[in-house]
Amino acid sequence: MKLLLDEHLPKRLELDFPDHEVYTVRDKGWNGIKNGQQMQLMIADGFDALLRLR
């Protein structure tokens, strides 16, 4: 499963998902992008889920 961590989550959280492909918004260079556009980028890049704070 390919997961994206929101920019407000700590990068070390990826260690909690050792069997998954985990990226951060910063890794992808998507900082500051609005949610709608970010969802389009995620779909185009094959992500399965976005983990974020409420």
mmCIF file as Biopython writes it, N, C-alpha, C and O atoms, coordinates in Angstrom:
data_model
#
loop_
_atom_site.group_PDB
_atom_site.id
_atom_site.type_symbol
_atom_site.label_atom_id
_atom_site.label_alt_id
_atom_site.label_comp_id
_atom_site.label_asym_id
_atom_site.label_entity_id
_atom_site.label_seq_id
_atom_site.pdbx_PDB_ins_code
_atom_site.Cartn_x
_atom_site.Cartn_y
_atom_site.Cartn_z
_atom_site.occupancy
_atom_site.B_iso_or_equiv
_atom_site.auth_seq_id
_atom_site.auth_asym_id
_atom_site.pdbx_PDB_model_num
ATOM 1   N N  . MET A ? 1  ? 0.848  -1.172 0.000   1.0 0.0 1  A 1 
ATOM 2   C CA . MET A ? 1  ? 0.000  0.000  0.000   1.0 0.0 1  A 1 
ATOM 3   C C  . MET A ? 1  ? 0.893  1.235  0.000   1.0 0.0 1  A 1 
ATOM 4   O O  . MET A ? 1  ? 1.896  1.287  0.713   1.0 0.0 1  A 1 
ATOM 5   N N  . LYS A ? 2  ? 0.527  2.208  -0.791  1.0 0.0 2  A 1 
ATOM 6   C CA . LYS A ? 2  ? 1.287  3.450  -0.908  1.0 0.0 2  A 1 
ATOM 7   C C  . LYS A ? 2  ? 0.562  4.532  -0.108  1.0 0.0 2  A 1 
ATOM 8   O O  . LYS A ? 2  ? -0.579 4.884  -0.411  1.0 0.0 2  A 1 
ATOM 9   N N  . LEU A ? 3  ? 1.243  5.058  0.922   1.0 0.0 3  A 1 
ATOM 10  C CA . LEU A ? 3  ? 0.643  6.017  1.849   1.0 0.0 3  A 1 
ATOM 11  C C  . LEU A ? 3  ? 1.333  7.374  1.754   1.0 0.0 3  A 1 
ATOM 12  O O  . LEU A ? 3  ? 2.533  7.459  1.495   1.0 0.0 3  A 1 
ATOM 13  N N  . LEU A ? 4  ? 0.560  8.426  1.967   1.0 0.0 4  A 1 
ATOM 14  C CA . LEU A ? 4  ? 1.090  9.785  2.012   1.0 0.0 4  A 1 
ATOM 15  C C  . LEU A ? 4  ? 0.799  10.371 3.376   1.0 0.0 4  A 1 
ATOM 16  O O  . LEU A ? 4  ? -0.346 10.377 3.827   1.0 0.0 4  A 1 
ATOM 17  N N  . LEU A ? 5  ? 1.846  10.868 4.039   1.0 0.0 5  A 1 
ATOM 18  C CA . LEU A ? 5  ? 1.700  11.535 5.335   1.0 0.0 5  A 1 
ATOM 19  C C  . LEU A ? 5  ? 1.551  13.026 5.111   1.0 0.0 5  A 1 
ATOM 20  O O  . LEU A ? 5  ? 2.355  13.639 4.409   1.0 0.0 5  A 1 
ATOM 21  N N  . ASP A ? 6  ? 0.528  13.606 5.704   1.0 0.0 6  A 1 
ATOM 22  C CA . ASP A ? 6  ? 0.286  15.043 5.603   1.0 0.0 6  A 1 
ATOM 23  C C  . ASP A ? 6  ? 1.479  15.822 6.152   1.0 0.0 6  A 1 
ATOM 24  O O  . ASP A ? 6  ? 2.254  15.304 6.955   1.0 0.0 6  A 1 
ATOM 25  N N  . GLU A ? 7  ? 1.613  17.054 5.715   1.0 0.0 7  A 1 
ATOM 26  C CA . GLU A ? 7  ? 2.769  17.870 6.105   1.0 0.0 7  A 1 
ATOM 27  C C  . GLU A ? 7  ? 2.835  18.165 7.599   1.0 0.0 7  A 1 
ATOM 28  O O  . GLU A ? 7  ? 3.887  18.577 8.088   1.0 0.0 7  A 1 
ATOM 29  N N  . HIS A ? 8  ? 1.748  17.968 8.337   1.0 0.0 8  A 1 
ATOM 30  C CA . HIS A ? 8  ? 1.741  18.251 9.770   1.0 0.0 8  A 1 
ATOM 31  C C  . HIS A ? 8  ? 2.043  17.019 10.626  1.0 0.0 8  A 1 
ATOM 32  O O  . HIS A ? 8  ? 2.073  17.108 11.854  1.0 0.0 8  A 1 
ATOM 33  N N  . LEU A ? 9  ? 2.263  15.888 9.989   1.0 0.0 9  A 1 
ATOM 34  C CA . LEU A ? 9  ? 2.610  14.666 10.715  1.0 0.0 9  A 1 
ATOM 35  C C  . LEU A ? 9  ? 4.124  14.494 10.726  1.0 0.0 9  A 1 
ATOM 36  O O  . LEU A ? 9  ? 4.797  14.870 9.766   1.0 0.0 9  A 1 
ATOM 37  N N  . PRO A ? 10 ? 4.663  13.931 11.797  1.0 0.0 10 A 1 
ATOM 38  C CA . PRO A ? 10 ? 6.114  13.727 11.856  1.0 0.0 10 A 1 
ATOM 39  C C  . PRO A ? 10 ? 6.570  12.635 10.890  1.0 0.0 10 A 1 
ATOM 40  O O  . PRO A ? 10 ? 5.903  11.611 10.742  1.0 0.0 10 A 1 
ATOM 41  N N  . LYS A ? 11 ? 7.695  12.857 10.244  1.0 0.0 11 A 1 
ATOM 42  C CA . LYS A ? 11 ? 8.243  11.900 9.279   1.0 0.0 11 A 1 
ATOM 43  C C  . LYS A ? 11 ? 8.504  10.548 9.931   1.0 0.0 11 A 1 
ATOM 44  O O  . LYS A ? 11 ? 8.389  9.515  9.272   1.0 0.0 11 A 1 
ATOM 45  N N  . ARG A ? 12 ? 8.851  10.537 11.202  1.0 0.0 12 A 1 
ATOM 46  C CA . ARG A ? 12 ? 9.162  9.269  11.886  1.0 0.0 12 A 1 
ATOM 47  C C  . ARG A ? 12 ? 7.959  8.330  11.955  1.0 0.0 12 A 1 
ATOM 48  O O  . ARG A ? 12 ? 8.122  7.144  12.242  1.0 0.0 12 A 1 
ATOM 49  N N  . LEU A ? 13 ? 6.763  8.838  11.700  1.0 0.0 13 A 1 
ATOM 50  C CA . LEU A ? 13 ? 5.564  8.009  11.687  1.0 0.0 13 A 1 
ATOM 51  C C  . LEU A ? 13 ? 5.655  6.919  10.613  1.0 0.0 13 A 1 
ATOM 52  O O  . LEU A ? 13 ? 5.016  5.873  10.725  1.0 0.0 13 A 1 
ATOM 53  N N  . GLU A ? 14 ? 6.446  7.173  9.586   1.0 0.0 14 A 1 
ATOM 54  C CA . GLU A ? 14 ? 6.583  6.170  8.534   1.0 0.0 14 A 1 
ATOM 55  C C  . GLU A ? 14 ? 7.181  4.868  9.072   1.0 0.0 14 A 1 
ATOM 56  O O  . GLU A ? 14 ? 6.991  3.809  8.473   1.0 0.0 14 A 1 
ATOM 57  N N  . LEU A ? 15 ? 7.888  4.935  10.177  1.0 0.0 15 A 1 
ATOM 58  C CA . LEU A ? 15 ? 8.461  3.734  10.790  1.0 0.0 15 A 1 
ATOM 59  C C  . LEU A ? 15 ? 7.376  2.798  11.332  1.0 0.0 15 A 1 
ATOM 60  O O  . LEU A ? 15 ? 7.631  1.612  11.543  1.0 0.0 15 A 1 
ATOM 61  N N  . ASP A ? 16 ? 6.187  3.315  11.556  1.0 0.0 16 A 1 
ATOM 62  C CA . ASP A ? 16 ? 5.071  2.504  12.050  1.0 0.0 16 A 1 
ATOM 63  C C  . ASP A ? 16 ? 4.408  1.691  10.939  1.0 0.0 16 A 1 
ATOM 64  O O  . ASP A ? 16 ? 3.503  0.900  11.205  1.0 0.0 16 A 1 
ATOM 65  N N  . PHE A ? 17 ? 4.850  1.882  9.708   1.0 0.0 17 A 1 
ATOM 66  C CA . PHE A ? 17 ? 4.267  1.184  8.561   1.0 0.0 17 A 1 
ATOM 67  C C  . PHE A ? 17 ? 5.361  0.500  7.737   1.0 0.0 17 A 1 
ATOM 68  O O  . PHE A ? 17 ? 5.542  0.817  6.562   1.0 0.0 17 A 1 
ATOM 69  N N  . PRO A ? 18 ? 6.095  -0.442 8.355   1.0 0.0 18 A 1 
ATOM 70  C CA . PRO A ? 18 ? 7.255  -1.032 7.672   1.0 0.0 18 A 1 
ATOM 71  C C  . PRO A ? 18 ? 6.912  -1.826 6.411   1.0 0.0 18 A 1 
ATOM 72  O O  . PRO A ? 18 ? 7.764  -1.993 5.539   1.0 0.0 18 A 1 
ATOM 73  N N  . ASP A ? 19 ? 5.696  -2.307 6.307   1.0 0.0 19 A 1 
ATOM 74  C CA . ASP A ? 19 ? 5.320  -3.118 5.140   1.0 0.0 19 A 1 
ATOM 75  C C  . ASP A ? 19 ? 4.674  -2.306 4.027   1.0 0.0 19 A 1 
ATOM 76  O O  . ASP A ? 19 ? 4.132  -2.869 3.076   1.0 0.0 19 A 1 
ATOM 77  N N  . HIS A ? 20 ? 4.733  -0.978 4.146   1.0 0.0 20 A 1 
ATOM 78  C CA . HIS A ? 20 ? 4.093  -0.108 3.173   1.0 0.0 20 A 1 
ATOM 79  C C  . HIS A ? 20 ? 5.103  0.873  2.585   1.0 0.0 20 A 1 
ATOM 80  O O  . HIS A ? 20 ? 6.158  1.130  3.166   1.0 0.0 20 A 1 
ATOM 81  N N  . GLU A ? 21 ? 4.762  1.400  1.446   1.0 0.0 21 A 1 
ATOM 82  C CA . GLU A ? 21 ? 5.551  2.443  0.790   1.0 0.0 21 A 1 
ATOM 83  C C  . GLU A ? 21 ? 5.013  3.777  1.306   1.0 0.0 21 A 1 
ATOM 84  O O  . GLU A ? 21 ? 3.884  4.153  0.990   1.0 0.0 21 A 1 
ATOM 85  N N  . VAL A ? 22 ? 5.817  4.494  2.102   1.0 0.0 22 A 1 
ATOM 86  C CA . VAL A ? 22 ? 5.337  5.703  2.775   1.0 0.0 22 A 1 
ATOM 87  C C  . VAL A ? 22 ? 6.157  6.918  2.330   1.0 0.0 22 A 1 
ATOM 88  O O  . VAL A ? 22 ? 7.387  6.886  2.305   1.0 0.0 22 A 1 
ATOM 89  N N  . TYR A ? 23 ? 5.440  7.987  1.980   1.0 0.0 23 A 1 
ATOM 90  C CA . TYR A ? 23 ? 6.044  9.254  1.587   1.0 0.0 23 A 1 
ATOM 91  C C  . TYR A ? 23 ? 5.397  10.365 2.407   1.0 0.0 23 A 1 
ATOM 92  O O  . TYR A ? 23 ? 4.289  10.209 2.922   1.0 0.0 23 A 1 
ATOM 93  N N  . THR A ? 24 ? 6.093  11.472 2.520   1.0 0.0 24 A 1 
ATOM 94  C CA . THR A ? 24 ? 5.505  12.655 3.136   1.0 0.0 24 A 1 
ATOM 95  C C  . THR A ? 24 ? 5.188  13.664 2.031   1.0 0.0 24 A 1 
ATOM 96  O O  . THR A ? 24 ? 5.712  13.576 0.920   1.0 0.0 24 A 1 
ATOM 97  N N  . VAL A ? 25 ? 4.326  14.615 2.359   1.0 0.0 25 A 1 
ATOM 98  C CA . VAL A ? 25 ? 4.029  15.692 1.419   1.0 0.0 25 A 1 
ATOM 99  C C  . VAL A ? 25 ? 5.332  16.406 1.053   1.0 0.0 25 A 1 
ATOM 100 O O  . VAL A ? 25 ? 5.529  16.793 -0.099  1.0 0.0 25 A 1 
ATOM 101 N N  . ARG A ? 26 ? 6.209  16.579 2.026   1.0 0.0 26 A 1 
ATOM 102 C CA . ARG A ? 26 ? 7.504  17.232 1.755   1.0 0.0 26 A 1 
ATOM 103 C C  . ARG A ? 26 ? 8.344  16.411 0.784   1.0 0.0 26 A 1 
ATOM 104 O O  . ARG A ? 26 ? 8.976  16.964 -0.116  1.0 0.0 26 A 1 
ATOM 105 N N  . ASP A ? 27 ? 8.353  15.062 0.968   1.0 0.0 27 A 1 
ATOM 106 C CA . ASP A ? 27 ? 9.105  14.199 0.053   1.0 0.0 27 A 1 
ATOM 107 C C  . ASP A ? 27 ? 8.689  14.436 -1.395  1.0 0.0 27 A 1 
ATOM 108 O O  . ASP A ? 27 ? 9.521  14.448 -2.302  1.0 0.0 27 A 1 
ATOM 109 N N  . LYS A ? 28 ? 7.389  14.625 -1.593  1.0 0.0 28 A 1 
ATOM 110 C CA . LYS A ? 28 ? 6.845  14.793 -2.942  1.0 0.0 28 A 1 
ATOM 111 C C  . LYS A ? 28 ? 6.939  16.231 -3.441  1.0 0.0 28 A 1 
ATOM 112 O O  . LYS A ? 28 ? 6.684  16.489 -4.618  1.0 0.0 28 A 1 
ATOM 113 N N  . GLY A ? 29 ? 7.302  17.177 -2.564  1.0 0.0 29 A 1 
ATOM 114 C CA . GLY A ? 29 ? 7.379  18.584 -2.961  1.0 0.0 29 A 1 
ATOM 115 C C  . GLY A ? 29 ? 6.011  19.228 -3.088  1.0 0.0 29 A 1 
ATOM 116 O O  . GLY A ? 29 ? 5.836  20.181 -3.847  1.0 0.0 29 A 1 
ATOM 117 N N  . TRP A ? 30 ? 5.034  18.708 -2.342  1.0 0.0 30 A 1 
ATOM 118 C CA . TRP A ? 30 ? 3.660  19.189 -2.436  1.0 0.0 30 A 1 
ATOM 119 C C  . TRP A ? 30 ? 3.266  20.086 -1.268  1.0 0.0 30 A 1 
ATOM 120 O O  . TRP A ? 30 ? 2.074  20.251 -1.008  1.0 0.0 30 A 1 
ATOM 121 N N  . ASN A ? 31 ? 4.211  20.659 -0.569  1.0 0.0 31 A 1 
ATOM 122 C CA . ASN A ? 31 ? 3.912  21.562 0.548   1.0 0.0 31 A 1 
ATOM 123 C C  . ASN A ? 31 ? 3.071  22.735 0.070   1.0 0.0 31 A 1 
ATOM 124 O O  . ASN A ? 31 ? 3.336  23.318 -0.981  1.0 0.0 31 A 1 
ATOM 125 N N  . GLY A ? 32 ? 2.055  23.075 0.855   1.0 0.0 32 A 1 
ATOM 126 C CA . GLY A ? 32 ? 1.247  24.247 0.575   1.0 0.0 32 A 1 
ATOM 127 C C  . GLY A ? 32 ? 0.218  24.098 -0.531  1.0 0.0 32 A 1 
ATOM 128 O O  . GLY A ? 32 ? -0.495 25.051 -0.848  1.0 0.0 32 A 1 
ATOM 129 N N  . ILE A ? 33 ? 0.133  22.909 -1.123  1.0 0.0 33 A 1 
ATOM 130 C CA . ILE A ? 33 ? -0.849 22.688 -2.186  1.0 0.0 33 A 1 
ATOM 131 C C  . ILE A ? 33 ? -2.222 22.449 -1.566  1.0 0.0 33 A 1 
ATOM 132 O O  . ILE A ? 33 ? -2.342 21.723 -0.579  1.0 0.0 33 A 1 
ATOM 133 N N  . LYS A ? 34 ? -3.235 23.045 -2.131  1.0 0.0 34 A 1 
ATOM 134 C CA . LYS A ? 34 ? -4.608 22.911 -1.621  1.0 0.0 34 A 1 
ATOM 135 C C  . LYS A ? 34 ? -5.079 21.458 -1.718  1.0 0.0 34 A 1 
ATOM 136 O O  . LYS A ? 34 ? -4.611 20.693 -2.562  1.0 0.0 34 A 1 
ATOM 137 N N  . ASN A ? 35 ? -6.019 21.094 -0.833  1.0 0.0 35 A 1 
ATOM 138 C CA . ASN A ? 35 ? -6.476 19.703 -0.730  1.0 0.0 35 A 1 
ATOM 139 C C  . ASN A ? 35 ? -6.972 19.116 -2.050  1.0 0.0 35 A 1 
ATOM 140 O O  . ASN A ? 35 ? -6.614 17.987 -2.387  1.0 0.0 35 A 1 
ATOM 141 N N  . GLY A ? 36 ? -7.776 19.843 -2.793  1.0 0.0 36 A 1 
ATOM 142 C CA . GLY A ? 36 ? -8.313 19.324 -4.046  1.0 0.0 36 A 1 
ATOM 143 C C  . GLY A ? 36 ? -7.226 18.969 -5.048  1.0 0.0 36 A 1 
ATOM 144 O O  . GLY A ? 36 ? -7.256 17.906 -5.668  1.0 0.0 36 A 1 
ATOM 145 N N  . GLN A ? 37 ? -6.273 19.868 -5.195  1.0 0.0 37 A 1 
ATOM 146 C CA . GLN A ? 37 ? -5.165 19.619 -6.118  1.0 0.0 37 A 1 
ATOM 147 C C  . GLN A ? 37 ? -4.282 18.491 -5.592  1.0 0.0 37 A 1 
ATOM 148 O O  . GLN A ? 37 ? -3.785 17.670 -6.363  1.0 0.0 37 A 1 
ATOM 149 N N  . GLN A ? 38 ? -4.092 18.457 -4.270  1.0 0.0 38 A 1 
ATOM 150 C CA . GLN A ? 38 ? -3.277 17.398 -3.675  1.0 0.0 38 A 1 
ATOM 151 C C  . GLN A ? 38 ? -3.897 16.022 -3.924  1.0 0.0 38 A 1 
ATOM 152 O O  . GLN A ? 38 ? -3.182 15.059 -4.201  1.0 0.0 38 A 1 
ATOM 153 N N  . MET A ? 39 ? -5.220 15.929 -3.825  1.0 0.0 39 A 1 
ATOM 154 C CA . MET A ? 39 ? -5.900 14.659 -4.093  1.0 0.0 39 A 1 
ATOM 155 C C  . MET A ? 39 ? -5.699 14.231 -5.549  1.0 0.0 39 A 1 
ATOM 156 O O  . MET A ? 39 ? -5.504 13.047 -5.824  1.0 0.0 39 A 1 
ATOM 157 N N  . GLN A ? 40 ? -5.744 15.173 -6.469  1.0 0.0 40 A 1 
ATOM 158 C CA . GLN A ? 40 ? -5.509 14.853 -7.879  1.0 0.0 40 A 1 
ATOM 159 C C  . GLN A ? 40 ? -4.090 14.326 -8.089  1.0 0.0 40 A 1 
ATOM 160 O O  . GLN A ? 40 ? -3.878 13.362 -8.825  1.0 0.0 40 A 1 
ATOM 161 N N  . LEU A ? 41 ? -3.125 14.968 -7.433  1.0 0.0 41 A 1 
ATOM 162 C CA . LEU A ? 41 ? -1.732 14.519 -7.539  1.0 0.0 41 A 1 
ATOM 163 C C  . LEU A ? 41 ? -1.563 13.124 -6.944  1.0 0.0 41 A 1 
ATOM 164 O O  . LEU A ? 41 ? -0.855 12.284 -7.500  1.0 0.0 41 A 1 
ATOM 165 N N  . MET A ? 42 ? -2.220 12.885 -5.809  1.0 0.0 42 A 1 
ATOM 166 C CA . MET A ? 42 ? -2.131 11.568 -5.160  1.0 0.0 42 A 1 
ATOM 167 C C  . MET A ? 42 ? -2.677 10.472 -6.066  1.0 0.0 42 A 1 
ATOM 168 O O  . MET A ? 42 ? -2.059 9.418  -6.212  1.0 0.0 42 A 1 
ATOM 169 N N  . ILE A ? 43 ? -3.825 10.717 -6.670  1.0 0.0 43 A 1 
ATOM 170 C CA . ILE A ? 43 ? -4.442 9.729  -7.558  1.0 0.0 43 A 1 
ATOM 171 C C  . ILE A ? 43 ? -3.534 9.460  -8.758  1.0 0.0 43 A 1 
ATOM 172 O O  . ILE A ? 43 ? -3.321 8.310  -9.144  1.0 0.0 43 A 1 
ATOM 173 N N  . ALA A ? 44 ? -3.009 10.523 -9.335  1.0 0.0 44 A 1 
ATOM 174 C CA . ALA A ? 44 ? -2.123 10.377 -10.497 1.0 0.0 44 A 1 
ATOM 175 C C  . ALA A ? 44 ? -0.845 9.627  -10.148 1.0 0.0 44 A 1 
ATOM 176 O O  . ALA A ? 44 ? -0.264 8.955  -10.999 1.0 0.0 44 A 1 
ATOM 177 N N  . ASP A ? 45 ? -0.405 9.743  -8.889  1.0 0.0 45 A 1 
ATOM 178 C CA . ASP A ? 45 ? 0.843  9.100  -8.454  1.0 0.0 45 A 1 
ATOM 179 C C  . ASP A ? 45 ? 0.591  7.723  -7.827  1.0 0.0 45 A 1 
ATOM 180 O O  . ASP A ? 45 ? 1.529  7.077  -7.360  1.0 0.0 45 A 1 
ATOM 181 N N  . GLY A ? 46 ? -0.665 7.273  -7.813  1.0 0.0 46 A 1 
ATOM 182 C CA . GLY A ? 46 ? -0.963 5.922  -7.356  1.0 0.0 46 A 1 
ATOM 183 C C  . GLY A ? 46 ? -1.027 5.718  -5.858  1.0 0.0 46 A 1 
ATOM 184 O O  . GLY A ? 46 ? -0.841 4.595  -5.388  1.0 0.0 46 A 1 
ATOM 185 N N  . PHE A ? 47 ? -1.287 6.773  -5.087  1.0 0.0 47 A 1 
ATOM 186 C CA . PHE A ? 47 ? -1.408 6.620  -3.636  1.0 0.0 47 A 1 
ATOM 187 C C  . PHE A ? 47 ? -2.720 5.943  -3.276  1.0 0.0 47 A 1 
ATOM 188 O O  . PHE A ? 47 ? -3.732 6.124  -3.951  1.0 0.0 47 A 1 
ATOM 189 N N  . ASP A ? 48 ? -2.689 5.154  -2.194  1.0 0.0 48 A 1 
ATOM 190 C CA . ASP A ? 48 ? -3.877 4.474  -1.705  1.0 0.0 48 A 1 
ATOM 191 C C  . ASP A ? 48 ? -4.573 5.239  -0.583  1.0 0.0 48 A 1 
ATOM 192 O O  . ASP A ? 48 ? -5.790 5.137  -0.425  1.0 0.0 48 A 1 
ATOM 193 N N  . ALA A ? 49 ? -3.799 6.013  0.206   1.0 0.0 49 A 1 
ATOM 194 C CA . ALA A ? 49 ? -4.391 6.698  1.349   1.0 0.0 49 A 1 
ATOM 195 C C  . ALA A ? 49 ? -3.547 7.898  1.754   1.0 0.0 49 A 1 
ATOM 196 O O  . ALA A ? 49 ? -2.338 7.944  1.530   1.0 0.0 49 A 1 
ATOM 197 N N  . LEU A ? 50 ? -4.230 8.872  2.363   1.0 0.0 50 A 1 
ATOM 198 C CA . LEU A ? 50 ? -3.608 10.056 2.953   1.0 0.0 50 A 1 
ATOM 199 C C  . LEU A ? 50 ? -3.846 9.988  4.458   1.0 0.0 50 A 1 
ATOM 200 O O  . LEU A ? 50 ? -4.984 9.855  4.909   1.0 0.0 50 A 1 
ATOM 201 N N  . LEU A ? 51 ? -2.775 10.080 5.225   1.0 0.0 51 A 1 
ATOM 202 C CA . LEU A ? 51 ? -2.873 10.142 6.676   1.0 0.0 51 A 1 
ATOM 203 C C  . LEU A ? 51 ? -2.655 11.585 7.086   1.0 0.0 51 A 1 
ATOM 204 O O  . LEU A ? 51 ? -1.634 12.190 6.756   1.0 0.0 51 A 1 
ATOM 205 N N  . ARG A ? 52 ? -3.635 12.140 7.820   1.0 0.0 52 A 1 
ATOM 206 C CA . ARG A ? 52 ? -3.527 13.547 8.213   1.0 0.0 52 A 1 
ATOM 207 C C  . ARG A ? 52 ? -4.165 13.786 9.556   1.0 0.0 52 A 1 
ATOM 208 O O  . ARG A ? 52 ? -4.954 12.976 10.043  1.0 0.0 52 A 1 
ATOM 209 N N  . LEU A ? 53 ? -3.814 14.906 10.147  1.0 0.0 53 A 1 
ATOM 210 C CA . LEU A ? 53 ? -4.454 15.351 11.396  1.0 0.0 53 A 1 
ATOM 211 C C  . LEU A ? 53 ? -5.761 16.012 11.049  1.0 0.0 53 A 1 
ATOM 212 O O  . LEU A ? 53 ? -5.915 16.579 9.968   1.0 0.0 53 A 1 
ATOM 213 N N  . ARG A ? 54 ? -6.676 15.943 11.940  1.0 0.0 54 A 1 
ATOM 214 C CA . ARG A ? 54 ? -7.955 16.602 11.706  1.0 0.0 54 A 1 
ATOM 215 C C  . ARG A ? 54 ? -7.897 18.046 12.071  1.0 0.0 54 A 1 
ATOM 216 O O  . ARG A ? 54 ? -8.892 18.758 11.936  1.0 0.0 54 A 1 
#
